[in-house]
């Protein structure tokens, strides 16, 4: 009986310990299963997550020490000690669940990772129990499993890597074969920002002449693209591929899968400097598209973005075209506001007036770079204008929403960067009424993050009546806003975005003015 009770307690404790791993598993999944992403998260949050595991270990050690030290002669003291540690594990799980830290996507890879992590934890628990059988005080040491839990996850991830590479290779091979059989015209789109918007613009334009398939949502990783090819691509003539990158070589890896004929680089900015090291590192990884596109193809650069325009001087495998002032594809006479954007588009000396519901000064830039590829594929300028005019705003990207009478929302919550945020604030400034921003600021900008958030504060002071700041970067934004002349009473700081939204009702509105609320950026769960 004693044996079965011991085994049951070990199993329960190990299962709970595996559940305690969920916060680390979530960060690992959000980091694309790169262990360095977890390490970067710990560094950025000053090891806040590790402190929780340390607390679990410390409290468990104290509880076990009390039971073994004070009640060691009691026959079932070791059972009570293990039960107490299990209770602490339950408290840990409940606490992290309340913060949403356990919300993971149950993909096949994640299931495999959970199973292997649980097996490793069970082995550690069994070993600790075996030691404790001979010396009750070894139970104190056994509680150290708590601090090792996140490292068990990283170890399991490392052990699975060879299998995952083989498994992914199978899907990649299947996707490459299908592309070789179907032979669509492949257009790759990358850039620090504007990729999804450019993808939607180009798709609408090319559909005037071709049947088109495009990667949905943010399916911009190797497996996301392979899933699109294997599951969605049929007999379409054109396949548009959004290409994301956080590390050097990411775009080259995607190009090896889809072999693009044409490409678009929307911008080079400060996104992912934390993983790419510098603006130069960002430029290098984006230019991988031009280095691997078809030799007879074309890559169009957004020349209105200065760092992107500089790529035109580099040597590429394919032809390079840069849009912008003085080039064959450009725009002029831009006006924008609540109606969207209006401008004149020029291509090879021809011109057409374009009106679109899409907000932001960057929209005509993206239209130009898409138009360069569309003209190469034979789409007429009038068709380009018609397609752009019919486009609906992209969800969470400067999307204008009418919440209810007297309140409008500009939803730019998908992500943020210094250029995109300035565009969003310019749009907000075009509205009459009480202008409010809710933002956590910029993330993943490495050494320049503090500087950029301080500059964001200064821009907020110029365009906004109130600033609701969320999270750990609020202090830098607030300091920038106050230095630029914004009254401190107009600035409020919150731990969570939901708290900021609730506080909107507290703002005075004696003149019944229209309220325009800009949601700029929404932190991913692996960033605080």
ROBA-341018 format. One record per residue (C-alpha): x, y, z; residue in one letter. Coordinates in Angstrom, 2 decimals. Layout:
# residues N
<torba <X Y Z> "A"> ...
This chain:
# residues 528
<torba <0.00 0.00 0.00> "X"> <torba <2.85 2.32 0.91> "X"> <torba <4.36 1.74 -2.54> "X"> <torba <1.18 2.62 -4.40> "X"> <torba <0.60 5.76 -2.35> "X"> <torba <4.16 6.89 -3.08> "X"> <torba <3.79 6.25 -6.80> "X"> <torba <0.46 8.10 -6.91> "X"> <torba <1.88 11.14 -5.11> "X"> <torba <4.92 11.20 -7.37> "X"> <torba <2.70 11.01 -10.45> "X"> <torba <0.40 13.79 -9.25> "X"> <torba <3.31 16.05 -8.31> "X"> <torba <5.03 15.42 -11.66> "X"> <torba <1.81 16.18 -13.57> "X"> <torba <1.39 19.43 -11.67> "X"> <torba <5.04 20.28 -12.28> "X"> <torba <4.48 19.76 -16.00> "X"> <torba <1.52 22.16 -15.83> "X"> <torba <3.81 24.67 -14.09> "X"> <torba <5.91 24.63 -17.28> "X"> <torba <3.11 26.16 -19.36> "X"> <torba <4.31 29.80 -19.03> "X"> <torba <7.73 28.83 -20.39> "X"> <torba <6.13 26.72 -23.11> "X"> <torba <4.01 29.68 -24.17> "X"> <torba <7.02 32.00 -24.49> "X"> <torba <8.88 29.30 -26.41> "X"> <torba <5.97 28.92 -28.84> "X"> <torba <5.69 32.69 -29.36> "X"> <torba <9.44 32.78 -30.03> "X"> <torba <9.12 30.29 -32.89> "X"> <torba <10.56 27.52 -30.70> "X"> <torba <13.88 29.36 -30.51> "X"> <torba <15.36 28.86 -27.04> "X"> <torba <17.17 32.18 -27.38> "X"> <torba <13.76 33.85 -27.56> "X"> <torba <12.99 32.56 -24.05> "X"> <torba <16.37 33.75 -22.80> "X"> <torba <15.72 37.14 -24.36> "X"> <torba <12.33 37.31 -22.65> "X"> <torba <13.89 36.57 -19.28> "X"> <torba <16.46 39.27 -19.84> "X"> <torba <13.87 41.84 -20.92> "X"> <torba <11.66 41.10 -17.89> "X"> <torba <14.55 40.99 -15.43> "X"> <torba <13.97 37.26 -14.89> "X"> <torba <10.48 37.85 -13.52> "X"> <torba <9.37 34.39 -14.66> "X"> <torba <12.35 32.67 -13.07> "X"> <torba <11.61 34.44 -9.79> "X"> <torba <8.24 32.68 -9.70> "X"> <torba <9.89 29.30 -10.08> "X"> <torba <12.40 30.24 -7.37> "X"> <torba <9.53 31.18 -5.07> "X"> <torba <7.87 27.82 -5.72> "X"> <torba <11.11 26.03 -4.86> "X"> <torba <11.76 28.09 -1.74> "X"> <torba <8.25 27.71 -0.32> "X"> <torba <8.29 24.01 -1.12> "X"> <torba <11.63 23.56 0.63> "X"> <torba <10.38 25.38 3.71> "X"> <torba <7.20 23.28 3.85> "X"> <torba <9.09 20.02 3.47> "X"> <torba <11.68 21.06 6.05> "X"> <torba <8.95 21.80 8.57> "X"> <torba <7.23 18.46 8.07> "X"> <torba <10.38 16.37 8.02> "X"> <torba <12.13 18.30 10.79> "X"> <torba <9.20 18.59 13.17> "X"> <torba <7.15 15.52 12.33> "X"> <torba <9.79 13.15 11.03> "X"> <torba <8.73 10.40 13.42> "X"> <torba <5.20 10.55 12.09> "X"> <torba <4.71 7.59 9.77> "X"> <torba <3.10 9.60 6.94> "X"> <torba <5.22 12.76 7.27> "X"> <torba <6.73 12.32 3.80> "X"> <torba <3.26 12.01 2.27> "X"> <torba <2.17 15.26 3.90> "X"> <torba <5.32 17.00 2.67> "X"> <torba <4.74 15.92 -0.94> "X"> <torba <1.06 16.85 -0.69> "X"> <torba <1.98 20.32 0.56> "X"> <torba <4.40 20.85 -2.33> "X"> <torba <1.67 19.72 -4.73> "X"> <torba <-0.68 22.28 -3.19> "X"> <torba <1.92 24.99 -3.81> "X"> <torba <2.16 23.85 -7.43> "X"> <torba <-1.61 24.27 -7.75> "X"> <torba <-1.36 27.82 -6.36> "X"> <torba <1.39 28.56 -8.89> "X"> <torba <-0.73 27.25 -11.79> "X"> <torba <-3.79 29.25 -10.73> "X"> <torba <-1.73 32.43 -10.40> "X"> <torba <-0.16 32.23 -13.85> "X"> <torba <-3.47 31.20 -15.44> "X"> <torba <-5.11 34.38 -14.15> "X"> <torba <-2.49 36.38 -16.05> "X"> <torba <-3.13 34.42 -19.25> "X"> <torba <0.39 32.97 -19.13> "X"> <torba <-0.82 29.43 -19.82> "X"> <torba <-2.69 30.11 -23.08> "X"> <torba <-0.84 28.03 -25.65> "X"> <torba <-1.87 26.71 -29.05> "X"> <torba <-2.11 22.93 -28.95> "X"> <torba <-0.24 22.33 -32.20> "X"> <torba <1.23 18.86 -32.85> "X"> <torba <4.71 20.22 -32.10> "X"> <torba <3.56 21.70 -28.81> "X"> <torba <1.88 18.44 -27.81> "X"> <torba <5.13 16.58 -28.47> "X"> <torba <7.04 19.11 -26.43> "X"> <torba <4.62 18.85 -23.51> "X"> <torba <4.79 15.04 -23.52> "X"> <torba <8.60 14.97 -23.53> "X"> <torba <8.82 17.69 -20.86> "X"> <torba <6.39 15.73 -18.66> "X"> <torba <8.44 12.55 -19.17> "X"> <torba <11.64 14.31 -18.12> "X"> <torba <9.93 15.81 -15.09> "X"> <torba <8.54 12.41 -14.12> "X"> <torba <12.03 10.92 -14.35> "X"> <torba <13.42 13.68 -12.12> "X"> <torba <10.56 13.23 -9.65> "X"> <torba <11.09 9.47 -9.51> "X"> <torba <14.79 9.96 -8.89> "X"> <torba <14.11 12.45 -6.11> "X"> <torba <11.55 10.11 -4.54> "X"> <torba <14.02 7.23 -4.62> "X"> <torba <16.60 9.37 -2.79> "X"> <torba <14.00 10.55 -0.28> "X"> <torba <13.06 6.95 0.50> "X"> <torba <16.49 6.44 2.05> "X"> <torba <16.79 9.87 3.65> "X"> <torba <13.66 11.95 4.39> "X"> <torba <15.67 15.17 4.22> "X"> <torba <16.32 14.50 0.52> "X"> <torba <12.74 15.66 -0.01> "X"> <torba <13.99 19.18 0.63> "X"> <torba <16.44 18.79 -2.25> "X"> <torba <13.65 17.30 -4.36> "X"> <torba <11.75 20.58 -4.25> "X"> <torba <14.61 22.06 -6.32> "X"> <torba <12.80 20.54 -9.28> "X"> <torba <10.74 23.74 -9.23> "X"> <torba <13.65 25.93 -10.29> "X"> <torba <14.69 23.47 -12.99> "X"> <torba <11.27 23.35 -14.69> "X"> <torba <11.90 26.06 -17.34> "X"> <torba <15.26 24.50 -18.15> "X"> <torba <13.60 21.10 -18.55> "X"> <torba <11.41 22.69 -21.23> "X"> <torba <14.44 24.11 -23.04> "X"> <torba <16.19 20.73 -22.79> "X"> <torba <13.12 18.98 -24.23> "X"> <torba <12.98 21.50 -27.06> "X"> <torba <16.64 20.83 -27.87> "X"> <torba <16.15 17.06 -27.81> "X"> <torba <13.21 17.34 -30.21> "X"> <torba <14.98 19.60 -32.72> "X"> <torba <16.38 16.80 -34.93> "X"> <torba <12.93 15.20 -35.21> "X"> <torba <11.24 18.54 -35.82> "X"> <torba <13.67 19.38 -38.61> "X"> <torba <12.99 16.04 -40.28> "X"> <torba <9.24 16.45 -39.80> "X"> <torba <9.26 20.02 -41.15> "X"> <torba <11.41 18.87 -44.04> "X"> <torba <8.62 16.53 -45.10> "X"> <torba <6.13 19.41 -45.33> "X"> <torba <8.68 21.61 -47.11> "X"> <torba <9.37 18.87 -49.68> "X"> <torba <5.64 18.46 -50.27> "X"> <torba <5.17 22.22 -50.72> "X"> <torba <8.13 22.54 -53.12> "X"> <torba <6.84 19.68 -55.24> "X"> <torba <3.38 21.24 -55.46> "X"> <torba <4.83 24.61 -56.46> "X"> <torba <6.96 22.90 -59.11> "X"> <torba <3.87 21.15 -60.48> "X"> <torba <1.53 24.17 -60.41> "X"> <torba <4.17 26.71 -61.50> "X"> <torba <2.44 29.88 -60.22> "X"> <torba <4.13 33.28 -60.50> "X"> <torba <5.49 33.74 -56.96> "X"> <torba <5.77 37.22 -55.44> "X"> <torba <7.51 37.56 -52.08> "X"> <torba <6.80 40.52 -49.81> "X"> <torba <8.98 41.45 -46.85> "X"> <torba <9.81 44.58 -44.86> "X"> <torba <10.00 45.89 -41.33> "X"> <torba <6.38 47.00 -41.58> "X"> <torba <3.60 47.22 -44.14> "X"> <torba <3.92 43.61 -45.35> "X"> <torba <0.32 42.55 -44.74> "X"> <torba <-1.12 45.78 -46.12> "X"> <torba <1.06 45.53 -49.22> "X"> <torba <0.03 41.89 -49.65> "X"> <torba <-3.66 42.83 -49.61> "X"> <torba <-3.12 45.76 -51.97> "X"> <torba <-1.16 43.66 -54.46> "X"> <torba <-3.67 40.82 -54.31> "X"> <torba <-6.56 43.18 -55.10> "X"> <torba <-4.63 44.75 -57.99> "X"> <torba <-3.47 41.49 -59.57> "X"> <torba <-6.95 39.99 -59.32> "X"> <torba <-7.92 42.44 -62.07> "X"> <torba <-6.03 40.18 -64.46> "X"> <torba <-5.05 36.93 -62.69> "X"> <torba <-6.35 34.35 -60.27> "X"> <torba <-4.41 34.91 -57.04> "X"> <torba <-3.64 32.97 -53.85> "X"> <torba <-2.00 34.74 -50.91> "X"> <torba <-0.79 33.56 -47.53> "X"> <torba <-3.57 34.29 -45.01> "X"> <torba <-3.21 36.39 -41.87> "X"> <torba <0.34 36.36 -40.62> "X"> <torba <1.28 32.99 -42.12> "X"> <torba <4.77 34.30 -42.84> "X"> <torba <6.93 31.51 -41.37> "X"> <torba <8.22 28.37 -43.12> "X"> <torba <5.49 26.13 -41.73> "X"> <torba <2.79 28.77 -42.24> "X"> <torba <3.77 29.15 -45.89> "X"> <torba <3.99 25.37 -46.41> "X"> <torba <0.57 24.99 -44.83> "X"> <torba <-0.81 27.54 -47.30> "X"> <torba <0.77 25.80 -50.28> "X"> <torba <-0.23 22.29 -49.24> "X"> <torba <-3.74 23.17 -48.11> "X"> <torba <-4.89 26.25 -50.05> "X"> <torba <-2.98 26.68 -53.31> "X"> <torba <-4.92 25.21 -56.24> "X"> <torba <-4.53 26.36 -59.82> "X"> <torba <-4.05 30.08 -59.15> "X"> <torba <-1.76 31.91 -61.57> "X"> <torba <-0.10 34.04 -58.90> "X"> <torba <1.00 33.14 -55.37> "X"> <torba <1.75 36.08 -53.04> "X"> <torba <3.89 35.17 -50.04> "X"> <torba <4.31 37.37 -46.98> "X"> <torba <7.76 36.75 -45.51> "X"> <torba <8.57 37.45 -41.87> "X"> <torba <12.04 37.51 -40.34> "X"> <torba <13.43 37.78 -36.83> "X"> <torba <16.84 36.23 -37.42> "X"> <torba <19.52 36.31 -40.11> "X"> <torba <18.79 33.81 -42.87> "X"> <torba <15.02 33.69 -42.28> "X"> <torba <14.13 35.26 -45.66> "X"> <torba <16.69 33.11 -47.46> "X"> <torba <15.06 30.02 -45.93> "X"> <torba <11.63 31.11 -47.19> "X"> <torba <12.99 31.88 -50.65> "X"> <torba <14.46 28.38 -50.83> "X"> <torba <10.93 27.02 -50.33> "X"> <torba <8.89 29.19 -52.71> "X"> <torba <11.56 30.43 -55.19> "X"> <torba <10.03 33.89 -55.84> "X"> <torba <10.05 35.42 -59.32> "X"> <torba <9.22 38.91 -58.05> "X"> <torba <9.54 40.66 -54.72> "X"> <torba <8.62 43.75 -52.74> "X"> <torba <10.55 45.26 -49.83> "X"> <torba <8.16 47.64 -48.07> "X"> <torba <10.54 49.27 -45.60> "X"> <torba <13.65 48.94 -43.51> "X"> <torba <13.16 50.06 -39.92> "X"> <torba <13.92 49.26 -36.33> "X"> <torba <11.68 46.22 -35.92> "X"> <torba <13.49 43.20 -34.42> "X"> <torba <16.75 45.03 -33.77> "X"> <torba <16.88 43.02 -30.55> "X"> <torba <17.38 39.85 -32.62> "X"> <torba <19.07 41.29 -35.73> "X"> <torba <21.49 43.55 -33.89> "X"> <torba <21.21 46.82 -35.82> "X"> <torba <19.43 48.67 -38.63> "X"> <torba <22.12 47.28 -40.94> "X"> <torba <21.25 43.77 -39.77> "X"> <torba <17.58 44.43 -40.56> "X"> <torba <18.50 45.70 -44.03> "X"> <torba <20.65 42.66 -44.70> "X"> <torba <17.93 40.15 -43.85> "X"> <torba <15.33 42.01 -45.93> "X"> <torba <17.67 42.17 -48.92> "X"> <torba <17.95 38.38 -48.83> "X"> <torba <14.76 38.50 -50.95> "X"> <torba <16.60 40.27 -53.78> "X"> <torba <19.59 37.96 -53.40> "X"> <torba <17.44 34.86 -53.90> "X"> <torba <14.73 35.98 -56.33> "X"> <torba <14.67 34.61 -59.88> "X"> <torba <17.45 36.03 -62.06> "X"> <torba <14.86 37.13 -64.66> "X"> <torba <12.61 38.65 -62.03> "X"> <torba <12.23 42.03 -60.35> "X"> <torba <12.26 43.28 -56.77> "X"> <torba <10.59 46.64 -56.10> "X"> <torba <11.84 48.84 -53.26> "X"> <torba <9.83 51.48 -51.44> "X"> <torba <12.01 54.48 -52.23> "X"> <torba <10.03 56.71 -49.90> "X"> <torba <11.67 54.82 -47.05> "X"> <torba <15.25 56.12 -47.05> "X"> <torba <16.86 52.96 -45.63> "X"> <torba <14.95 50.84 -48.12> "X"> <torba <15.99 53.12 -51.01> "X"> <torba <19.67 52.61 -50.10> "X"> <torba <19.29 48.91 -50.93> "X"> <torba <19.09 49.87 -54.62> "X"> <torba <22.87 50.36 -54.63> "X"> <torba <23.49 46.75 -53.63> "X"> <torba <24.21 43.92 -56.02> "X"> <torba <21.26 41.56 -56.43> "X"> <torba <20.54 38.38 -58.33> "X"> <torba <17.56 40.01 -60.07> "X"> <torba <16.64 43.45 -61.38> "X"> <torba <15.90 46.18 -58.82> "X"> <torba <13.39 49.01 -59.17> "X"> <torba <13.02 51.80 -56.65> "X"> <torba <9.81 53.83 -56.46> "X"> <torba <9.75 57.39 -55.13> "X"> <torba <9.98 61.04 -56.11> "X"> <torba <11.36 61.44 -59.63> "X"> <torba <10.97 57.76 -60.56> "X"> <torba <8.61 56.17 -63.09> "X"> <torba <6.26 55.05 -60.29> "X"> <torba <5.41 57.73 -57.74> "X"> <torba <2.57 59.65 -56.11> "X"> <torba <1.77 63.33 -55.51> "X"> <torba <-0.89 65.56 -53.94> "X"> <torba <-1.63 63.40 -50.90> "X"> <torba <-4.47 64.35 -48.59> "X"> <torba <-5.96 62.14 -45.93> "X"> <torba <-8.34 62.16 -43.00> "X"> <torba <-11.41 60.33 -41.81> "X"> <torba <-12.33 59.48 -45.40> "X"> <torba <-9.03 57.68 -45.97> "X"> <torba <-6.37 58.83 -48.40> "X"> <torba <-6.51 60.62 -51.77> "X"> <torba <-3.56 61.06 -54.11> "X"> <torba <-2.41 61.10 -57.73> "X"> <torba <-0.58 57.97 -58.93> "X"> <torba <1.97 58.29 -61.76> "X"> <torba <3.27 55.33 -63.79> "X"> <torba <5.42 55.83 -66.91> "X"> <torba <4.02 59.31 -67.51> "X"> <torba <0.40 58.25 -67.05> "X"> <torba <-1.57 59.49 -64.06> "X"> <torba <-4.77 58.59 -62.24> "X"> <torba <-6.58 59.87 -59.16> "X"> <torba <-6.83 57.30 -56.37> "X"> <torba <-9.12 57.43 -53.34> "X"> <torba <-8.95 54.70 -50.73> "X"> <torba <-10.49 53.96 -47.37> "X"> <torba <-7.08 52.97 -46.06> "X"> <torba <-5.66 55.45 -43.55> "X"> <torba <-2.11 56.68 -43.30> "X"> <torba <0.58 58.48 -45.24> "X"> <torba <2.31 55.15 -45.90> "X"> <torba <-0.61 53.86 -48.00> "X"> <torba <0.34 55.62 -51.27> "X"> <torba <3.93 54.43 -50.77> "X"> <torba <2.75 50.82 -50.64> "X"> <torba <0.41 51.38 -53.59> "X"> <torba <3.39 52.60 -55.63> "X"> <torba <5.58 49.62 -54.84> "X"> <torba <2.71 47.22 -55.60> "X"> <torba <1.93 49.11 -58.80> "X"> <torba <5.53 48.63 -59.97> "X"> <torba <5.12 44.85 -59.81> "X"> <torba <1.58 44.98 -61.23> "X"> <torba <2.70 46.96 -64.29> "X"> <torba <5.50 44.45 -64.81> "X"> <torba <2.76 41.81 -64.93> "X"> <torba <0.66 43.80 -67.38> "X"> <torba <-2.04 45.39 -65.19> "X"> <torba <-3.25 48.77 -66.49> "X"> <torba <-3.05 51.93 -64.36> "X"> <torba <-6.85 52.38 -64.34> "X"> <torba <-7.32 48.85 -63.03> "X"> <torba <-4.77 49.56 -60.32> "X"> <torba <-6.71 52.64 -59.18> "X"> <torba <-10.05 50.79 -59.22> "X"> <torba <-8.65 47.93 -57.13> "X"> <torba <-7.12 50.23 -54.52> "X"> <torba <-10.31 52.28 -54.23> "X"> <torba <-12.34 49.15 -53.45> "X"> <torba <-10.04 47.92 -50.69> "X"> <torba <-11.33 47.60 -47.13> "X"> <torba <-9.01 48.48 -44.21> "X"> <torba <-6.85 45.70 -42.81> "X"> <torba <-7.96 44.58 -39.36> "X"> <torba <-5.90 46.18 -36.54> "X"> <torba <-3.83 48.26 -38.97> "X"> <torba <-5.06 51.86 -38.89> "X"> <torba <-8.59 50.54 -39.08> "X"> <torba <-11.23 53.20 -38.47> "X"> <torba <-14.08 51.94 -36.31> "X"> <torba <-17.21 53.77 -35.21> "X"> <torba <-17.76 52.43 -31.70> "X"> <torba <-20.89 54.46 -30.98> "X"> <torba <-22.14 58.01 -31.32> "X"> <torba <-19.44 60.46 -30.29> "X"> <torba <-16.56 57.93 -30.21> "X"> <torba <-14.35 56.79 -33.09> "X"> <torba <-11.55 54.26 -32.74> "X"> <torba <-8.44 54.01 -34.86> "X"> <torba <-7.26 50.45 -34.36> "X"> <torba <-3.53 50.21 -35.05> "X"> <torba <-2.96 47.53 -32.45> "X"> <torba <-1.34 44.78 -34.52> "X"> <torba <2.22 45.98 -33.87> "X"> <torba <4.15 49.22 -33.91> "X"> <torba <7.39 50.85 -34.97> "X"> <torba <8.63 54.46 -34.95> "X"> <torba <7.63 55.22 -38.56> "X"> <torba <4.24 53.51 -38.32> "X"> <torba <3.44 55.19 -35.01> "X"> <torba <4.25 58.62 -36.45> "X"> <torba <1.93 57.91 -39.38> "X"> <torba <-0.82 56.84 -36.98> "X"> <torba <-0.38 59.99 -34.90> "X"> <torba <-0.51 62.13 -38.05> "X"> <torba <-3.82 60.49 -38.92> "X"> <torba <-5.11 61.06 -35.39> "X"> <torba <-4.07 64.70 -35.65> "X"> <torba <-6.26 65.13 -38.74> "X"> <torba <-9.41 64.55 -36.66> "X"> <torba <-11.35 67.21 -34.79> "X"> <torba <-12.30 66.42 -31.21> "X"> <torba <-10.65 64.98 -28.12> "X"> <torba <-7.71 62.86 -29.26> "X"> <torba <-6.60 60.01 -26.99> "X"> <torba <-3.87 57.41 -27.46> "X"> <torba <-3.62 54.06 -25.65> "X"> <torba <-0.22 52.47 -26.16> "X"> <torba <2.48 50.37 -24.48> "X"> <torba <5.11 51.93 -26.74> "X"> <torba <7.74 50.11 -28.78> "X"> <torba <9.30 46.74 -28.01> "X"> <torba <12.15 44.64 -29.41> "X"> <torba <14.18 47.70 -30.41> "X"> <torba <17.24 46.69 -28.42> "X"> <torba <19.58 49.52 -27.40> "X"> <torba <17.46 52.25 -29.04> "X"> <torba <14.18 51.25 -27.38> "X"> <torba <14.35 53.85 -24.61> "X"> <torba <15.28 56.60 -27.06> "X"> <torba <12.44 55.72 -29.44> "X"> <torba <9.84 55.55 -26.68> "X"> <torba <10.96 58.95 -25.37> "X"> <torba <10.62 60.35 -28.90> "X"> <torba <7.17 58.76 -29.14> "X"> <torba <6.19 60.68 -26.02> "X"> <torba <7.18 63.95 -27.69> "X"> <torba <5.06 63.10 -30.74> "X"> <torba <2.13 62.22 -28.49> "X"> <torba <2.41 65.61 -26.80> "X"> <torba <2.06 67.28 -30.21> "X"> <torba <-0.94 65.29 -31.47> "X"> <torba <-2.91 64.07 -28.42> "X"> <torba <-5.06 65.59 -25.71> "X"> <torba <-4.65 62.57 -23.41> "X"> <torba <-2.16 59.71 -23.22> "X"> <torba <-3.01 56.38 -21.58> "X"> <torba <0.24 54.43 -21.29> "X"> <torba <0.46 50.72 -20.56> "X"> <torba <3.23 48.55 -19.16> "X"> <torba <6.89 48.82 -18.30> "X"> <torba <7.83 51.33 -21.01> "X"> <torba <5.32 53.95 -19.86> "X"> <torba <7.91 55.92 -17.87> "X"> <torba <10.06 56.65 -20.93> "X"> <torba <7.02 57.70 -22.99> "X"> <torba <5.71 59.87 -20.16> "X"> <torba <9.05 61.61 -19.71> "X"> <torba <9.19 62.38 -23.41> "X"> <torba <5.66 63.77 -23.42> "X"> <torba <6.20 65.97 -20.37> "X"> <torba <9.50 67.28 -21.78> "X"> <torba <7.60 68.23 -24.95> "X"> <torba <5.08 70.26 -22.97> "X"> <torba <2.23 67.85 -22.23> "X"> <torba <0.65 68.38 -18.82> "X"> <torba <1.28 65.48 -16.44> "X"> <torba <-2.41 65.38 -15.48> "X"> <torba <-3.17 64.48 -19.11> "X"> <torba <-1.06 61.32 -18.81> "X"> <torba <-2.11 58.15 -17.01> "X"> <torba <-0.20 54.89 -16.55> "X"> <torba <-1.78 51.42 -16.33> "X"> <torba <-0.56 47.87 -15.88> "X"> <torba <-2.99 46.44 -18.45> "X"> <torba <-4.71 47.74 -21.55> "X"> <torba <-8.15 46.72 -20.25> "X"> <torba <-7.64 49.06 -17.28> "X"> <torba <-6.83 51.90 -19.67> "X"> <torba <-9.95 51.22 -21.74> "X"> <torba <-12.11 51.23 -18.60> "X"> <torba <-10.63 54.56 -17.54> "X"> <torba <-11.83 56.26 -20.75> "X"> <torba <-15.23 56.68 -19.15> "X"> <torba <-13.66 58.82 -16.42> "X"> <torba <-12.46 61.53 -18.80> "X"> <torba <-14.40 64.80 -18.60> "X"> <torba <-16.37 65.76 -21.70> "X"> <torba <-18.24 68.89 -20.78> "X"> <torba <-18.48 70.16 -24.37> "X"> <torba <-19.71 66.80 -25.76> "X"> <torba <-16.81 66.77 -28.20> "X"> <torba <-16.16 63.81 -30.49> "X"> <torba <-13.63 61.40 -28.99> "X"> <torba <-11.06 59.70 -31.19> "X"> <torba <-9.13 56.88 -29.56> "X"> <torba <-5.98 55.52 -31.17> "X"> <torba <-4.87 52.04 -30.09> "X"> <torba <-1.20 51.99 -31.04> "X"> <torba <0.44 48.58 -30.61> "X"> <torba <-0.65 45.67 -28.46> "X"> <torba <2.10 43.80 -26.65> "X"> <torba <2.56 40.14 -27.59> "X"> <torba <2.36 37.79 -24.62> "X"> <torba <6.09 37.09 -24.64> "X"> <torba <6.82 40.76 -23.92> "X"> <torba <5.87 42.77 -20.85> "X"> 
